[in-house]
């Protein structure tokens, strides 16, 4: 039987150092965007040739579309995740594959996290999706690609949430002053200037808005104190 696979590639840049991204990776769950991840267990870990090799077993579930109910029920699926951490090259590669429902839809995913020249971390995600369901394989592969894209966005949002909570000061360079409001203003100003120099005005505005949003999430309590009125 010839099984044709569909492929998909996405890229995500995290505004955190590679070291912090790798550290946060082991603490990704739970987060608000990962309610479909039920369990995670590390079943093997060892160091060989200066590299860290790990194997984990995860249990995930996703809502089944109406047309998919004829093929399988909405039951948790076991996922095997193998990873290799290379501290010399500063790369972290994960390989995941589903153990159940492979004849219906088999998903092999490879993600490579690498350090960039500007200190940020690039995640390149590739998925290879195949199906052995006669007459429906093309539709199932197309569905798998779309779900991969949606889940990829959720995974990135959830990962950023964890990074922000673990390393709230890593994304922005703090300026020490006697006033908290002055510190916040300086941070936003520095980011705006740096972003404007890096790209076009429209891109700068988008990036500044994104960073401002992440800053507010991480420092919501402090901001509330700054603008509170005491009787």
Order of alpha helices (4+ residues) and beta strands (2+ residues): beta-alpha-beta-beta-beta-beta-beta-beta-alpha-alpha-alpha-alpha
